[in-house]
Amino acid sequence: MRIFLLVCTFIIQSNASVSQGKLIYAKECLSCHINGKYFASTKKAKEWKHLFIKKDNKDKLANLHLNIEEAKESWSYFNSQDYSHQKKHLKNLLQKYSSDRGKHNSCY
């Protein structure tokens, strides 16, 4: 029984959470991407998924930010372990509120 509870806890914690993604977005992204409510709807779910594919040790979203001088404020975040652990939540949030997924009540 203990093993079952342990496995269930691990599965629940390893799943990406939209609500967790909203908190991360508000903390890390909202200062630059002011229109957070509509930000996710600027791309389709497949496009968001594509931005989270790893390329050269970083995913495309991180590389995009790390290669733009205007995004210098976010460089420490995209190079951190926090981003590595939190990106699944961001991906889930952005895909859920993407342009091809319906209504976009709140995204931040």
PEMOMO-V848351 format. One record per run of one state. SS is the DSSP state (alpha for helix, beta for strand, coil for the rest). FROM is the first residue (numbers start at 1). TO is the last residue. If there is no record, write none. Layout:
BEGIN
ss->(SS,SS)
from->(FROM,FROM)
to->(TO,TO)
END
This chain:
BEGIN
ss->(coil,alpha,coil,alpha,coil,alpha,coil,alpha,coil,beta,coil,beta,alpha,coil,alpha,coil,alpha,coil)
from->(1,2,15,18,29,36,43,45,52,54,56,58,60,67,69,79,81,97)
to->(1,14,17,28,35,42,44,51,53,55,57,59,66,68,78,80,96,108)
END
